[in-house]
Structures are given as C-alpha cells and as structure tokens.
Amino acid sequence: MAHSEQHTPGFKGQYDLGVQPPTQRTLVVRAAHQVTAEERERVQVATEYNGFAFSAGMLLVDFLSDSGASAMTDAQWAALVRGDEAYGGNHGLYAIVHAIRDTFERPRPRGQAPVVSRIIADDADDIGEWWRQTDAEEPAPNTFANWGRALRESPNFFVLPQGRCAENLIFGTVGEVLARENAPKPWRIPCNGFFDTTEAQASVNHFTPTNLFSPHFHDAFSVADVDRTNPFKGNIDIARLEKIFELGGTVPMVLLTVTNNTAAGQPVSMRNIEQAAQIAHAHGVPLVFDAARFAENAWFIHEFEEGWKGRPILDIVHAMFSHCDAFTMSAKKDGLGNIGGFLCFRNKGLFHKRFSTPEHDVGSLLQEKQIMRYGNASHGGLSGRDIMALAAGFYQVVRPEYLRRRVLQTRKLAVDLVKAGVAGVIMPPGGHAVYLDMTPFFEGTPIKIDDFAGVGFEIELIRLYGIRCCELGPFAFEWDQKNAEQRKGILNLVRFAIPRNMYNEDHMSYTVAAIAELYKHREKIPKVTVARGAELHLRHFQSGLKPDYYNGKL
C-alpha cells in the first residue's frame, strides 16, 4: 500500500478527549512583584485598610473587579489603533451604532464584514464607503441606535464613560419627569438585585430601590450537578413583582440585571425575562436591563435552559433584548473594553412614550445632560481609540469558544474551593465571579453580620497572600445606615471577580490554597469598624477602616 493510502483502521474522526480544546494563546506577559506580608501591611495602614486604595502592583492576584480590568484581544487592539479622535462625527461612533444593531436586534448580513472591520482595513475600494457618513438614513423602527439626523432629532443612544454615568442619566432624567407629573411617592423600582452603584444612583435621585431576589437563591445545590443543570438563581421573584404594583406609590420601571451581580453573578432565565416583561407591560411600565454581562447570561441560557439549549448565542441575545424597552450598560464588563458605557432605549417605544411629553422629548433631555456632563454626543467623553475598541469588542464577546472558557474557568474555581472544604461557596457559580457567603463561612464563631468580618477576610487575604477580593455585603450596602426593612435586601457576600483573559491555572490554585488556609483559621479573622466615612454613599470606595486584631494576627 502506498504511504498516501495508509490509514488507521476504524478511525472515523476526532476522538473525544474529555477536555475542552484551547481557545487562545498568550503573547504578552507581565511579571508579578514578590512582596512580603509586612510590606503589604505597611501600605494597608497608610491607606486605612481600604481595599480599593491598595497598590495593585503589590498583588499577585487581583479579583477586586472585572470592570475594565480585563485583557483585550488583538482584534480590539487593532481597532484601537484605528481610532478617530475628531471632536465631532468620528467614525468610531458609526462603528458602534452598527455593532449595537448587529448584537442586539438584527441578523448580521452574510458575506459582509462589520463596519468596524472595514474601518480597520481602510479599504479605498470599500463599496459601502463607510467614511462618507450622511444624514440620509430614516429612523429604523424599534432600533436601539438611531443614526444621522434621527440621532439629533430623536436621540435614543448615548455613549458614556462608564455604566454609572448611564445610571445617573436615566435615574436623574426619569426623576425630573416624575417630579413634573407630581407622581405619588414612593417611587419604587423593583429589581432582581440592585448593584452598589445602581442602588446609590437610584437613591440619590429619590427612588426606593427594592430587591426581589429569587426565592430559590439560598437553595442547596450539588457540586455533582454543576455541568448538568442550572436553577437560574438570578431571576426576579415574579410573585413579589406582581404585588409591588399593589402597594401604592409609583413604579416607573422594572429593572433586571443580567447576570445578577448582587445575587452572586447568577444568570436570569429567558422565561423569567418574558414573565417580568409581561407584568411590566401590563401596567404600562418599561422593562429596563442593566446589561453589563448580557453575553455571559446568554451563555447560561444556551447551556441550560429548556427550549434554548444549543441555540446560537446571537439568537438568544436578540430574544432577550426583544423583551426590554431600554438598557444601561457598563462596557467595562463582558470583555467589551477597558472603559465606556451606554444607555439605549427603543426608538419611539414604551420608554420614550412613558417619559416624553409634548414639551419635553426624553431623548433630547438625556442628550442635553450627556453633552453638559460628559461630552459631545459623538464621543460621550471617550477617546476615539476606546470607542473603536468597544465596537470590535461587541463581536468578540459573543463568540462561543470565548464564553465557554470564561464560564468554565469561574466554575472550576468554585468547585475547587468546595473540594478544599471551604464553606459558603455560592453554587452553582455565575459567569464572572465566585462568591462566598460569609454567614456559613463564619458559622461556629462569635462573628455577627454587623462585625463586617467579610472586610476582615478581604484585609487578611491581601496582607498574607497578596490576593484582593471585594466585600459586597453589609459593609458595601451600608447595613448600619439602613432600617430593618431595607436590611432584608442585603446579602452577606464576598466576591472574587475574575478579569477576562488574564489568569491561568497557577493563579487559581494559589487562590484556592490561600482561601482554604484562611478558612481553617477563620476565628482569628478580625472584626472591622468604619473609622471614617460611614455615612457616605458607595463608602467602600473611599472610607477608612479599622480591623480589630483582638485574637492576634494569623
């Protein structure tokens, strides 16, 4: 037999190896500095033990946040180099408009490269002539991103520096509209879980944030089922949502955070989105997404939800957003980029109708604030480079191989912590972070929820091991400043948010070993008091802390 005709008998194709194939290669490396515990503690003392103020260069692993901390892809870096820094009419905005439409509302044209790719290539023979932008386009019905003349006459799409700017715009403007209407208070906004910045922006604009966590959030979940099923613990409590409308006052919107960051990064099911939309729309109220991690949420639906398993990610994203009337987004999450945010609402849709009057178009009010506070409408305070990176990012973050690696890395960290004997690991894990519930973690010790021992855990993890996490429990959500009813919406969590495309198995193994060791000595983790700034909104970003090493340091 000739060599070219040789073959392995019975071989029909690729064997199942039982592991996932590689999805990326590392081309740039940054060294981690080796620092002693004593050196780290000196910095902690100087920065009042505030984790946000601690020097990142002294850390070995940083789980403080995945917000803007992730590594971009080479495609995003290529787009960044092609940024247009023109003060008005920069071509990055044109790329963003089409990226939003391609991602959230329409099928991508076959055989035609996205606008951002055509800009990167700078093809002089480009048939579309992307660089000849005109006002000729008619407003597209139901679009989240008007263009041309419509973007000025009926703006519904706003580029911003980050997500909290979008929250500031939407809550500030809706609050002004309700005040002009003399809408009866309380202005209650029901949500599956307000994140810290969202709650703060709502509160300072006189809204009453109301968390309606899933009634199944605290249900036990077996590690053995982590790859087989998901209970979608990020869902909003539908029964309580229906009752909210019976309490009196005003409900201006229903808010869904996808995934639900406050509720341990848990996903929201398509069915729950549909039900929430039906209830909101039955009362003439818009459904608004906090869409910071929309792609990860879509992956869980793709992986686990009946009727949607195996469906293309973009089909799922289009279906999710067909139910919402507006969305805010921190573009620093989901791997879109290192900076940026968006606020969008459906052209002439329910959000526009509810908050516009003959005298005041809500889009024009929002754009006026955008220009006054953040920058010209064509850049919103961002550089042209960052806008182009974001445009490319929309096409990167919905890739199945990227999302699979992202979710599986988080899942493995959670499972390994459980196997190491650490109590309180929220299972199943979400997409972007692993959360520890400090109540079972400290079970058997005299620690109480108002001892802020989750912050003590954070302080010791930095001091001893150079690992930073983030308390998102009674300290961050101001337990001591709230009444008994408000405290019902506070969970006792610490978050390990994993930046995308940055860490490997060594980082995760080191983290598991460090947390397991702290857990063994949890009775020595200090209580913490707020030494300065207890009354501040979002105080965890700027307050001073004092750990009580009453049992001696570990």
C-alpha positions as CSV (number, residue, x, y, z in Angstrom):
1,M,0.0,0.0,0.0
2,A,1.4,3.4,-0.9
3,H,2.2,5.7,2.0
4,S,-0.5,8.2,1.0
5,E,-3.1,5.4,1.3
6,Q,-2.2,4.3,4.8
7,H,-4.8,4.9,7.5
8,T,-5.8,3.8,11.0
9,P,-8.5,1.1,10.8
10,G,-11.7,2.2,12.4
11,F,-10.7,5.8,12.8
12,K,-13.8,7.9,11.8
13,G,-12.8,11.3,13.2
14,Q,-11.6,13.2,16.2
15,Y,-11.7,11.3,19.5
16,D,-13.4,12.9,22.5
17,L,-10.6,13.7,24.8
18,G,-12.8,14.6,27.7
19,V,-11.3,18.1,27.9
20,Q,-12.0,21.4,26.2
21,P,-9.7,22.4,23.3
22,P,-7.6,25.5,23.7
23,T,-9.2,28.8,22.7
24,Q,-6.4,31.3,22.9
25,R,-2.6,31.8,23.1
26,T,-0.7,34.2,25.4
27,L,1.6,36.6,23.6
28,V,2.3,39.2,26.3
29,V,3.4,38.6,29.9
30,R,3.6,40.9,32.8
31,A,5.7,39.9,35.8
32,A,4.2,39.9,39.3
33,H,6.3,41.5,42.0
34,Q,7.2,39.4,45.1
35,V,6.3,41.4,48.2
36,T,6.3,40.3,51.9
37,A,3.3,40.4,54.2
38,E,5.0,43.1,56.3
39,E,5.4,45.3,53.3
40,R,1.8,44.9,52.3
41,E,0.6,45.7,55.8
42,R,2.5,49.0,55.9
43,V,0.6,50.0,52.8
44,Q,-2.7,48.8,54.3
45,V,-2.1,51.0,57.3
46,A,-1.2,54.0,55.2
47,T,-4.4,53.5,53.1
48,E,-6.7,53.0,56.1
49,Y,-7.1,49.3,55.1
50,N,-9.3,50.3,52.2
51,G,-9.0,47.6,49.5
52,F,-9.7,50.0,46.7
53,A,-6.7,52.2,47.7
54,F,-4.2,49.3,48.0
55,S,-1.4,49.3,45.4
56,A,-2.3,46.9,42.6
57,G,1.4,46.4,41.8
58,M,1.9,44.7,45.2
59,L,-0.7,42.0,44.4
60,L,-0.2,38.5,43.0
61,V,-3.8,38.0,42.0
62,D,-6.5,40.8,41.8
63,F,-10.1,39.8,42.0
64,L,-11.3,43.2,43.1
65,S,-13.4,43.7,39.9
66,D,-13.6,42.5,36.3
67,S,-14.8,46.0,35.5
68,G,-12.3,47.4,32.9
69,A,-9.6,45.2,34.3
70,S,-9.7,42.5,31.6
71,A,-7.2,41.9,28.8
72,M,-8.3,42.9,25.3
73,T,-7.9,40.7,22.3
74,D,-5.6,41.5,19.4
75,A,-8.6,42.4,17.3
76,Q,-9.6,45.1,19.8
77,W,-6.0,46.4,19.9
78,A,-6.1,46.6,16.1
79,A,-9.3,48.6,16.3
80,L,-7.9,50.9,18.9
81,V,-5.0,51.9,16.6
82,R,-7.6,53.0,14.0
83,G,-9.4,55.3,16.4
84,D,-10.6,58.6,15.1
85,E,-10.1,61.5,17.6
86,A,-12.2,64.0,15.7
87,Y,-14.3,66.1,18.1
88,G,-17.5,65.6,16.0
89,G,-18.5,62.9,13.6
90,N,-15.8,60.4,14.5
91,H,-16.1,57.2,12.6
92,G,-16.0,55.1,15.8
93,L,-19.5,56.2,16.6
94,Y,-20.7,54.9,13.2
95,A,-19.0,51.6,14.1
96,I,-20.7,51.5,17.5
97,V,-24.1,52.1,16.0
98,H,-23.8,49.1,13.7
99,A,-22.2,47.0,16.4
100,I,-25.2,47.6,18.7
101,R,-27.7,46.8,15.9
102,D,-25.7,43.6,15.0
103,T,-25.6,42.5,18.6
104,F,-29.0,43.3,20.0
105,E,-31.5,43.5,17.2
106,R,-30.7,42.2,13.7
107,P,-29.1,39.2,11.9
108,R,-25.7,40.0,10.6
109,P,-25.6,40.3,6.8
110,R,-23.9,37.2,5.3
111,G,-20.7,37.8,3.4
112,Q,-20.4,41.4,4.6
113,A,-17.8,42.4,7.1
114,P,-18.9,44.5,10.1
115,V,-18.3,48.2,9.8
116,V,-15.6,48.1,12.4
117,S,-13.7,45.5,10.4
118,R,-14.0,47.7,7.2
119,I,-12.6,50.7,9.1
120,I,-9.7,48.7,10.4
121,A,-8.9,47.5,6.9
122,D,-9.3,51.1,5.4
123,D,-10.0,49.7,2.0
124,A,-10.1,52.5,-0.5
125,D,-12.4,50.5,-2.8
126,D,-14.9,49.8,0.0
127,I,-18.3,49.6,-1.7
128,G,-20.1,50.9,1.4
129,E,-17.7,53.9,1.7
130,W,-18.1,53.9,5.5
131,W,-16.2,57.2,5.7
132,R,-18.9,59.0,3.7
133,Q,-21.4,59.3,6.5
134,T,-24.7,61.1,5.7
135,D,-27.9,62.1,7.3
136,A,-29.9,60.2,4.7
137,E,-30.9,57.2,6.9
138,E,-34.5,57.1,8.0
139,P,-35.0,56.2,11.7
140,A,-35.2,52.4,11.9
141,P,-38.3,51.2,13.7
142,N,-37.6,49.8,17.2
143,T,-33.9,50.3,16.9
144,F,-31.7,50.9,20.0
145,A,-29.4,53.1,18.0
146,N,-30.7,55.9,15.8
147,W,-28.3,57.4,13.3
148,G,-27.8,60.5,11.2
149,R,-30.4,63.2,11.6
150,A,-32.5,61.0,13.9
151,L,-29.7,60.8,16.4
152,R,-30.1,64.6,16.9
153,E,-33.9,65.0,16.5
154,S,-34.8,61.8,18.4
155,P,-31.8,60.6,20.2
156,N,-32.0,57.2,21.9
157,F,-28.4,56.0,22.1
158,F,-25.8,57.6,24.3
159,V,-22.1,56.8,24.6
160,L,-20.7,57.4,28.1
161,P,-17.6,57.0,30.2
162,Q,-18.9,54.1,32.2
163,G,-22.1,52.4,33.5
164,R,-22.8,54.6,36.5
165,C,-22.9,57.6,34.1
166,A,-25.7,55.8,32.3
167,E,-27.4,55.2,35.6
168,N,-27.1,58.8,36.6
169,L,-28.6,59.9,33.3
170,I,-31.6,57.6,33.4
171,F,-32.5,58.0,37.1
172,G,-31.9,61.7,37.1
173,T,-34.0,62.3,34.0
174,V,-36.8,60.0,34.9
175,G,-36.9,61.6,38.3
176,E,-37.3,65.0,36.8
177,V,-40.2,63.8,34.7
178,L,-41.9,62.2,37.7
179,A,-41.5,65.4,39.7
180,R,-43.1,67.4,36.9
181,E,-46.0,65.0,36.9
182,N,-46.3,65.1,40.7
183,A,-46.2,61.3,40.7
184,P,-47.1,60.0,44.1
185,K,-44.2,58.6,46.2
186,P,-42.6,56.3,47.0
187,W,-41.1,56.0,43.5
188,R,-40.3,52.3,43.9
189,I,-38.1,50.4,41.4
190,P,-38.3,46.6,41.7
191,C,-35.2,44.7,40.6
192,N,-33.8,41.2,40.8
193,G,-30.8,42.8,42.5
194,F,-29.5,46.3,42.6
195,F,-25.8,46.5,42.4
196,D,-24.0,49.1,44.6
197,T,-23.6,51.9,42.1
198,T,-27.1,51.3,40.7
199,E,-28.7,51.5,44.1
200,A,-26.7,54.6,45.0
201,Q,-27.7,56.4,41.8
202,A,-31.3,55.5,42.3
203,S,-31.3,56.5,45.9
204,V,-29.8,60.0,45.4
205,N,-32.4,60.6,42.7
206,H,-35.2,59.9,45.3
207,F,-36.2,56.4,44.1
208,T,-36.8,53.5,46.5
209,P,-34.7,50.5,45.3
210,T,-36.5,47.2,46.0
211,N,-34.6,43.9,45.7
212,L,-36.7,41.0,44.7
213,F,-34.2,38.2,44.8
214,S,-35.2,34.7,43.6
215,P,-36.9,32.7,46.3
216,H,-34.6,29.9,45.4
217,F,-31.3,31.8,45.9
218,H,-30.4,30.0,49.1
219,D,-31.4,26.5,47.9
220,A,-28.7,23.9,48.2
221,F,-27.0,22.8,45.0
222,S,-24.9,19.7,44.5
223,V,-21.4,20.1,43.0
224,A,-22.1,17.0,41.0
225,D,-24.8,18.8,39.0
226,V,-22.7,21.9,38.1
227,D,-22.2,20.8,34.5
228,R,-25.7,19.4,34.1
229,T,-28.3,21.9,35.3
230,N,-28.8,25.5,36.5
231,P,-31.6,26.8,38.6
232,F,-31.2,30.4,37.4
233,K,-30.9,31.9,40.9
234,G,-30.5,35.4,39.4
235,N,-34.3,35.5,38.5
236,I,-36.6,38.2,39.8
237,D,-39.3,36.9,42.2
238,I,-42.3,37.0,39.9
239,A,-44.9,36.7,42.7
240,R,-43.4,39.6,44.7
241,L,-43.1,41.6,41.5
242,E,-46.8,41.4,40.9
243,K,-47.5,42.5,44.4
244,I,-45.3,45.6,44.1
245,F,-47.9,47.2,41.9
246,E,-50.5,46.8,44.6
247,L,-48.5,48.7,47.3
248,G,-49.4,52.2,46.1
249,G,-47.0,54.9,45.1
250,T,-45.3,54.9,41.6
251,V,-43.4,52.2,39.8
252,P,-41.7,54.0,36.9
253,M,-39.8,50.9,35.6
254,V,-38.9,47.3,36.3
255,L,-35.1,46.7,36.3
256,L,-33.4,43.4,35.5
257,T,-29.7,42.9,36.0
258,V,-28.3,40.3,33.6
259,T,-26.4,38.5,35.0
260,N,-27.4,39.4,38.6
261,N,-24.2,40.7,40.0
262,T,-25.5,41.4,43.5
263,A,-27.0,37.9,43.7
264,A,-23.7,36.2,43.2
265,G,-23.5,36.8,39.5
266,Q,-26.3,34.3,38.9
267,P,-28.0,34.2,35.4
268,V,-31.6,35.1,34.6
269,S,-33.6,32.7,32.5
270,M,-35.4,33.6,29.3
271,R,-38.7,32.5,30.8
272,N,-38.1,34.9,33.8
273,I,-37.3,37.8,31.4
274,E,-40.5,37.1,29.5
275,Q,-42.6,37.0,32.7
276,A,-41.1,40.2,34.0
277,A,-41.8,41.9,30.7
278,Q,-45.4,40.8,30.6
279,I,-46.1,42.1,34.1
280,A,-44.3,45.4,33.5
281,H,-46.0,46.0,30.1
282,A,-49.4,45.0,31.6
283,H,-49.0,48.1,33.9
284,G,-47.7,50.3,31.1
285,V,-44.2,50.3,32.7
286,P,-41.0,49.8,30.7
287,L,-38.6,46.9,31.4
288,V,-35.0,48.1,31.7
289,F,-31.9,45.9,31.6
290,D,-28.7,46.5,33.4
291,A,-27.0,44.6,30.6
292,A,-23.3,44.7,31.8
293,R,-22.9,41.0,31.4
294,F,-25.5,40.2,28.7
295,A,-23.3,37.7,26.8
296,E,-22.5,35.6,29.8
297,N,-26.2,35.5,30.7
298,A,-26.9,34.3,27.1
299,W,-24.3,31.6,27.5
300,F,-26.1,30.1,30.6
301,I,-29.4,30.1,28.6
302,H,-27.6,28.4,25.7
303,E,-26.1,25.8,28.1
304,F,-29.0,25.0,30.4
305,E,-32.5,26.4,29.6
306,E,-35.0,24.1,28.0
307,G,-36.1,25.3,24.6
308,W,-32.9,27.3,24.2
309,K,-30.1,24.7,24.7
310,G,-27.6,24.8,21.9
311,R,-29.2,27.8,20.2
312,P,-26.8,30.3,18.7
313,I,-25.7,33.0,21.2
314,L,-26.8,35.9,19.0
315,D,-30.3,34.4,18.6
316,I,-30.5,34.2,22.3
317,V,-29.3,37.8,22.8
318,H,-31.8,39.1,20.2
319,A,-34.6,37.2,22.0
320,M,-33.5,38.6,25.4
321,F,-33.5,42.2,24.2
322,S,-36.8,41.8,22.3
323,H,-38.4,42.0,25.7
324,C,-36.7,45.1,27.1
325,D,-37.6,48.7,26.3
326,A,-34.2,50.3,27.4
327,F,-30.9,49.2,28.8
328,T,-27.9,50.6,30.6
329,M,-24.5,49.0,30.2
330,S,-21.1,49.3,31.7
331,A,-19.0,48.3,28.7
332,K,-16.1,47.6,31.0
333,K,-17.7,44.2,31.7
334,D,-18.2,41.2,29.4
335,G,-14.8,41.9,27.8
336,L,-16.1,44.7,25.6
337,G,-13.2,47.1,26.6
338,N,-11.4,48.8,29.4
339,I,-13.6,51.9,29.6
340,G,-17.0,53.0,28.4
341,G,-20.8,52.7,28.9
342,F,-24.1,53.0,27.1
343,L,-27.7,54.0,27.6
344,C,-30.1,53.0,24.9
345,F,-33.9,52.8,24.5
346,R,-36.1,51.6,21.7
347,N,-36.9,54.2,19.1
348,K,-40.4,55.6,19.8
349,G,-41.0,52.6,22.1
350,L,-42.6,52.3,25.6
351,F,-39.8,54.1,27.5
352,H,-40.0,57.0,25.1
353,K,-43.7,57.2,25.3
354,R,-43.8,56.9,29.1
355,F,-41.3,59.7,29.8
356,S,-41.8,62.1,26.9
357,T,-44.3,65.0,26.8
358,P,-45.3,67.4,24.1
359,E,-42.9,69.9,25.7
360,H,-40.0,67.5,26.5
361,D,-38.7,64.6,24.4
362,V,-37.0,62.3,26.9
363,G,-34.2,61.6,24.4
364,S,-33.4,65.2,24.0
365,L,-33.4,65.7,27.8
366,L,-30.9,62.8,28.1
367,Q,-28.7,64.1,25.3
368,E,-28.6,67.5,26.8
369,K,-27.3,66.0,30.1
370,Q,-24.9,63.8,28.2
371,I,-23.4,66.8,26.5
372,M,-23.3,69.0,29.6
373,R,-21.8,66.4,31.9
374,Y,-19.8,64.0,29.8
375,G,-19.1,65.3,26.3
376,N,-20.3,65.8,22.8
377,A,-22.8,63.2,21.7
378,S,-20.5,61.7,19.2
379,H,-18.0,60.6,21.8
380,G,-19.6,61.0,25.2
381,G,-16.3,61.6,27.0
382,L,-14.5,58.7,25.5
383,S,-11.5,58.8,23.2
384,G,-11.9,57.7,19.6
385,R,-9.5,54.8,20.3
386,D,-11.6,53.4,23.1
387,I,-14.8,53.7,21.1
388,M,-13.2,51.6,18.3
389,A,-12.0,49.0,20.8
390,L,-15.6,48.8,22.1
391,A,-17.0,48.4,18.6
392,A,-14.7,45.5,18.0
393,G,-15.5,44.1,21.4
394,F,-19.1,43.5,20.6
395,Y,-18.1,40.9,18.0
396,Q,-15.6,39.3,20.3
397,V,-17.7,38.7,23.4
398,V,-20.4,36.6,21.8
399,R,-18.0,34.0,20.4
400,P,-19.0,30.6,21.9
401,E,-15.4,29.5,22.5
402,Y,-14.6,32.6,24.4
403,L,-17.7,32.3,26.6
404,R,-17.1,28.6,27.2
405,R,-13.6,29.3,28.5
406,R,-14.8,32.2,30.6
407,V,-17.6,30.3,32.4
408,L,-15.6,27.1,32.8
409,Q,-12.7,29.0,34.5
410,T,-15.1,30.5,37.0
411,R,-16.9,27.2,37.5
412,K,-13.6,25.3,38.2
413,L,-12.5,27.9,40.9
414,A,-15.8,27.4,42.7
415,V,-15.7,23.6,42.5
416,D,-12.1,23.5,43.7
417,L,-13.0,25.7,46.7
418,V,-15.8,23.3,47.7
419,K,-13.5,20.3,47.3
420,A,-11.0,22.1,49.6
421,G,-13.6,22.2,52.3
422,V,-14.4,25.9,52.2
423,A,-17.9,26.6,53.5
424,G,-20.2,29.3,51.9
425,V,-19.3,28.9,48.2
426,I,-22.4,30.0,46.3
427,M,-23.3,27.2,44.0
428,P,-23.7,27.0,41.1
429,P,-21.3,29.8,40.3
430,G,-22.2,32.6,38.0
431,G,-20.2,33.7,34.9
432,H,-17.8,36.4,36.1
433,A,-17.1,35.7,39.7
434,V,-17.1,33.3,42.6
435,Y,-18.9,34.4,45.7
436,L,-18.5,33.3,49.3
437,D,-21.4,33.7,51.7
438,M,-19.8,34.9,55.0
439,T,-22.7,33.6,57.1
440,P,-21.9,29.9,56.7
441,F,-18.2,30.7,56.3
442,F,-18.1,32.1,59.9
443,E,-20.5,29.5,61.3
444,G,-19.3,28.3,64.7
445,T,-17.5,31.6,65.5
446,P,-18.9,34.6,67.5
447,I,-18.9,36.8,64.3
448,K,-22.2,38.7,63.6
449,I,-23.2,40.2,60.3
450,D,-22.6,43.8,61.6
451,D,-19.0,42.9,62.5
452,F,-18.1,43.3,58.8
453,A,-15.9,40.3,59.0
454,G,-16.1,39.9,55.2
455,V,-14.0,43.0,55.1
456,G,-11.7,41.4,57.7
457,F,-11.3,38.4,55.4
458,E,-10.5,40.7,52.5
459,I,-7.9,42.6,54.6
460,E,-6.2,39.3,55.7
461,L,-6.2,37.9,52.2
462,I,-4.3,40.9,50.9
463,R,-1.9,41.1,53.8
464,L,-0.9,37.4,54.0
465,Y,-1.2,36.3,50.4
466,G,-1.4,39.3,48.0
467,I,-4.8,38.4,46.8
468,R,-7.5,41.1,46.6
469,C,-11.3,40.4,46.6
470,C,-14.3,42.7,47.3
471,E,-16.8,42.6,50.2
472,L,-20.3,43.1,48.7
473,G,-22.3,42.6,51.8
474,P,-23.3,44.5,54.9
475,F,-20.4,47.0,54.7
476,A,-20.7,47.8,51.0
477,F,-24.5,48.0,51.2
478,E,-24.5,50.1,54.4
479,W,-26.2,47.8,56.9
480,D,-25.6,50.2,59.8
481,Q,-27.2,53.1,57.9
482,K,-30.5,51.2,57.0
483,N,-33.7,50.2,58.7
484,A,-34.9,46.6,59.3
485,E,-36.9,46.5,56.1
486,Q,-34.0,47.8,53.9
487,R,-31.7,45.2,55.5
488,K,-33.8,42.4,54.1
489,G,-32.3,43.2,50.7
490,I,-28.6,42.8,51.8
491,L,-26.7,39.6,51.3
492,N,-23.6,38.7,53.2
493,L,-21.2,38.1,50.3
494,V,-17.5,38.5,49.3
495,R,-16.8,38.5,45.6
496,F,-13.9,37.1,43.6
497,A,-14.4,38.8,40.2
498,I,-12.2,37.2,37.5
499,P,-10.7,39.6,34.9
500,R,-11.1,38.1,31.4
501,N,-8.2,36.5,29.5
502,M,-5.7,37.3,32.3
503,Y,-5.2,34.4,34.8
504,N,-4.2,30.8,34.4
505,E,-4.3,27.6,36.5
506,D,-1.4,28.7,38.7
507,H,-3.3,31.8,39.8
508,M,-6.4,29.8,40.6
509,S,-4.6,27.0,42.5
510,Y,-2.8,29.6,44.6
511,T,-6.1,31.3,45.4
512,V,-7.8,28.1,46.4
513,A,-4.9,27.2,48.8
514,A,-4.9,30.7,50.3
515,I,-8.7,30.8,50.9
516,A,-8.7,27.3,52.4
517,E,-5.9,28.2,54.8
518,L,-7.8,31.4,55.9
519,Y,-10.9,29.3,56.4
520,K,-9.1,26.9,58.8
521,H,-8.2,29.9,60.9
522,R,-11.4,31.9,60.5
523,E,-11.8,32.5,64.2
524,K,-8.7,34.8,64.0
525,I,-10.1,37.0,61.1
526,P,-10.7,40.4,62.6
527,K,-13.9,42.3,63.1
528,V,-13.8,45.7,61.3
529,T,-15.2,49.1,62.2
530,V,-15.7,52.1,59.8
531,A,-13.3,54.6,61.2
532,R,-14.2,57.4,58.7
533,G,-16.9,58.0,56.2
534,A,-19.6,55.6,57.5
535,E,-22.4,57.8,56.1
536,L,-21.0,58.2,52.6
537,H,-22.8,56.7,49.5
538,L,-20.6,54.0,48.0
539,R,-18.5,54.3,51.1
540,H,-16.4,51.2,50.3
541,F,-14.6,53.2,47.6
542,Q,-13.4,55.9,50.0
543,S,-13.9,55.3,53.7
544,G,-11.3,54.4,56.3
545,L,-11.4,51.1,58.1
546,K,-10.0,49.7,61.4
547,P,-9.5,45.9,61.9
548,D,-9.7,44.6,65.4
549,Y,-6.9,42.0,65.8
550,Y,-8.3,41.0,69.2
551,N,-7.4,37.3,68.7
552,G,-3.9,38.0,67.2
553,K,-2.9,38.0,63.6
554,L,-2.8,34.9,61.6
